[in-house]
Amino acid sequence: MLGGTEFVGRAVVEAALGRGWEVTVLHRGRHAPPPGVRALHGDRTAPDGLTALAEDTWDAVVDTWSAAPRAVRDAARLLRGRVGRYVYVSSCSVYAWAPPAGYTEDAPLVGGASADAGQSDYARDKRGAELAASDASDAFGADRSVLVRAGLILGPYENIGRLPWWLNRVARGGPVLAPGPRDLPLQYIDVRDLADWVLGAVERELSGPYNLASPPGHTTMGGLLDACATATGGAAELRWTDPRAVLAAGIEPWGQLPVWTPPGSDLHDALQSADVSRALATGLTCRPVEDTVADTWTWLRDIGGTAPRRPDRPPVGLDPETEAKALALARARRGRGCI
């Protein structure tokens, strides 16, 4: 495991240990890996940062890197003769914008990506890393690489802040701006279900790209926030607000209101409607949203209520003043018959 101390990497490590696998983790030493692994230290962005991997063999490597693609290129070149399969956790962001609702793994991909590139933007970094892992001449080729094009990832250890923000907001109680419609279908993947599928992919010797998320509509916006209310004690009053009123208040979907994307928008089609039939046919299972939410709340309380945050990702969530203004605006619009 390249990384293995935070969120997705940690979930993969814990799942592998749970299966009785022998796990080696290469990490920078900023966070402790789960107990039971063989820990190696190295910074893959530094000269000779992969020296600790210069010997030994492994059945598979799992990599979640999301910066300069050349870091994946260097790892794949070093390991290709001593590792059976390269699993790269990519993203549905690699598809050219805007992918249509129901897009498959054959949808057009973002242009301008290169395995040799430095860091640019998220989509091209992820696509460049896919090219680095699957290169037939210098790396693992299409037959020995797995490209996990994950959608929205939620669950314990989340270091982006989306579900933790909703949990803390609902736990605070009072009127909560709940962006509608209540039955808005959501698509996401619990990080532990992602980890289980990744390990299954290694066992089955799968290859190629897979959209990895729940089926569209696995839950709804209402289902997610109801689960948050139940897990945190039910003190909040969810004020369901028409999407037009939310947007009229100048609120940014996905960022200021995490997870939410307006129905009928390119953002919703791209983030909530991928075709995942290929992953489902190869063993993907998705636990209920209530389990994801409750387990994330338990973890969040265990660490004091404040989730870790990746420094390379923008903050998420809505400040109380903006929320109060949006609720007042929505009330006024309803009073004028605008909604």
N, C-alpha and C positions, 0 to 999 in steps of 0.2 A: 504494500500500500504506500503510494507516494502521498504523504500527508498523514491522514489518519487520526488527527487529534481533535478535529472540529466537525460539526454537522454531518455532511454526507460521508466524508471519510471515516469519521468515528463510528457512524452507524454501520458501515460496511465492515469495519474491523470487529465490532462487537458481534455482528451476525456471523462472521467467519469463526470467531472464537466459540460462539455458541454451537457451531457445527463440529467443533473439535479440530478445526484446521490449524495448522502452524502458520502464524502470521508474522511477517517482518514489516516494520514501519520505518520509513525514512522521513524524518521531520527535522525542523530547524531548532527545536528545543524551546519554543515559545509556550507550548502547552504540553502537558503530560499525556501520553497515549494511554489507552485502557491497559490495565494490568494483564499480564499474560502474553504480551507480544515480545518479539525480539526487536529492540529499538536501535536504530542507526541514526546518526546525525549527519545532516548535510543541507546546504542551501543551494538549490538547483539554479539560482540566478548568479551564483558566484563561480569564479574559476575553480575547477576541480571540485565543485559542489556535489558531484555524484560519485566521488571516489569510493565511498563506502559500499557502492553497488558493483564495484569492479570485478568481484568474484561471486561465486555461488550461482545456483540455478533455482528457478521458481516455476510453478505451474502456470501462474498468471500474475499480471500486475494490474492494479486498478489506479487510475489517475483522474483527479478532479480539477486539474489546473485550469485557471481562467484568466491568465495574463498573456505574456508574449508566447506565441506558438513555438518559438525556437527552443523553449525549455522542454516541451514535449518531444520535439524533434531529437534533442540531445539524449533524452532518456530512452526513447525508442531505439535509436541507433546503438546505444550502449547495451541494451538488454535483448535485442532481437535474437541473438543466438543462444540465449540462456533462459528465456521465458517462453512458455507455450502460447500465451494469448495476452493481448493488450486490450484492456477494457477502459475506454475513455468516456468519462461522464461529461457529455456535451450539453446542448440546450436546443430547444425548439427555436431559439433565436437565430439559428443558422439559416433558416429559410428566408428567401427574399421577401421583403415587405411589399404588400401585405398578403400573407398566405390566405387562401379562401377557406371558408368553413369546411371541415372535413378533410383537410389536407393530409396526404400520406407521406411516407418517406421519399417518394419520388417527386415531391414538389420542388420547384426551382430553389436553388441555394444562393445565399448572398455572394456577390462578386468581390473581387479584389483581395481575397484571402491567400495567404502563403504560409507554408510550413516554416519558412526561414525568417518570418517577420518578427519585429519587436512588437511591443504592446500598442494597440490602436484602439478600436472600440470593441465592445463585448461580443457582438455577433461575428465579426471577422477574426477576433482572437479565438473564439470557440471553433469556427470553421477551419482556421489555419491549423489548430491543434488536431482536428480530425484528419486533415491531410497529412500531418506529421506522423500520426500513429498508423495510418493505413497505407503509407507509401510503400510500394512494392519493391523498390530498389534499395532503400535505406532502412526500412522499418519492417512492419509485420504484414503488410499487404492486406487486401480485402478479406482474405480467407482466415486470417488469424487476429483480426481486430474487431472489436465490438464498439459501436458508436451509440452511446446512450443519450438520445435527444430528449432530455427530461423537460417536463413542463414545470408548473409551479410546484415547489417542494415545501412541505410543511412537516411539523413534528418536533419531538424533543431535540434539543441541541441547536435549534434554529438560530443562526447568527446574522440573519437579514433583518428580522424584526417584525415580519408581517403578522403572523398569528400571535406572537407575544404582545404586540400592540393592541390587538383586538381584545385579548384576554384581560390585560390590565385596564383597558378602557371600560369594558363591561363590568369588571370587578369594582371599579370606582363608583358605579351606580349612577342614578339620576337619568335624565333624558339622554338617550344615545342616538345620534344621527345614524340611522340604518338605511343604507342606499338601496333603493329598490331596482326592479321589482323583487318582492319577497321570494318568488319562485324562479329567480334568475339561475340558470344552470351553471354549475361550477365544475371545473376539471383541475385536478391536482394529484400529487402523489405523496403519500406518507413516506418519509425518508426511510423507514424500516422496511416498507414494501419495496422500495427501490433497491435497498441493500439485498433483500432476499432474491429479487429477480436477477441482480448482477451476479450473485454467487451461483444461481441456477444456470445463468448463461455460460459461466465457466464450466460447470459440470456437463452441460449439454454440448459444449464446444460450438456455441453459436458464433455467428460473424455477421458483419454488416450493420446498417443503421436501424435503430428502433425508436419510434416515438414512445416515450415512457411517461404515462400519466394514467389516471383513472379514466374510465369511459366518460364522455361528456355527460354532465348531469348526475354524476355519482352522488353529489349533494347539491343544495341550492344555497343562495345567500341566506335565506331564512334558516335552513338547516344548520349552517355554520354558526350563525349568531345565536340561535336557540341553544346550540351545544355549548357555546361560550357562557351563556346565561346560566345554564344548568351547572356547568363545572365550577363556576365562580360563586354560586349561591343564589342566583336569581334576583339580585337587588336592582338590576338595571331596567329601565323602561325603554324598549326599542321603539323608536319613532320612525316608522317606515316612510321614506321620502321618495317621491317620484324622481327618476333620473334627470329629468329636465330641470327640476329645482336644484338638484345637487350641482349640475353643471352651471346653472345660472349663477350660483353662489361663487363661481370661480374655483371650485375644488377640483383638484387633479385626481382622476381615477388612477388606481393601482398604487400611486405614491402616497398621496394624502389619505386616501381610503384604501388601505391594502387589500389585495385580492379582488376588489370590485372593478369590473369593467362594464361600461354602459352597453345594454343590449343593442344588437344591430350594428355595433361599431367594428372597425377593423381590429381594434384592440381586443374586443371580445372574441372575434373569430380566430385571431392568432393565438390567444392565450387560453381559451376555454373550449376549443372545438376540434382538436387534433384527432385524426383517426388513429386509434391505438390497437387495432385488431391484430396487427402482427405481434405485438407484445403479449396480448391476451392469449393468443394461440400458442405461445411459448412459455406459459406458466405464470403470467402476472396475475396476482390477486391483490385486492384492495380492501383494507379494513374499513369499518364504518367511521364516518366523520366524528361520531361521539367518542370513539376510542382515541383518535388522533388528538382531539381537543382536550380531553380529560388528561391524557398522559403528558401532553405539553404543559398543561397547567400544574400538574404535580411536579414536573421537572422545574418549572419556573419558580414555584414556591420553594423548592429545595435549595435553589441557588440564591434566594433572597429577593426574588421578584423582578430583577433586572437582567434581561437577556444579554449575552455577549453580542457585540456588533463588529462586523467586518469593517475595517477602516476604508476599504476601497469601494464601498457601496453607499449610496446616498441615504440619508435618514428617511424613515417612513412614518406616517401617522399625521393626525390632524390635531392642531393645538386647540385648547378649550375655547378660546375666544372666537376662532373661526367657526368652530362647531356651533356655538351658541348663535352666532349671526346667521349661519345657514339654516338652523332650525327656525329662527324668527322669520327669515325670508320665505321659507316654505309655508309657514302659517299664513303669512301675508298673501302669498300667491293663491293659497286655497281660499282665503277670504274673498279674493277678487274673482274667483272662479277660473284662474289661469291653469289649474291642474285638474 
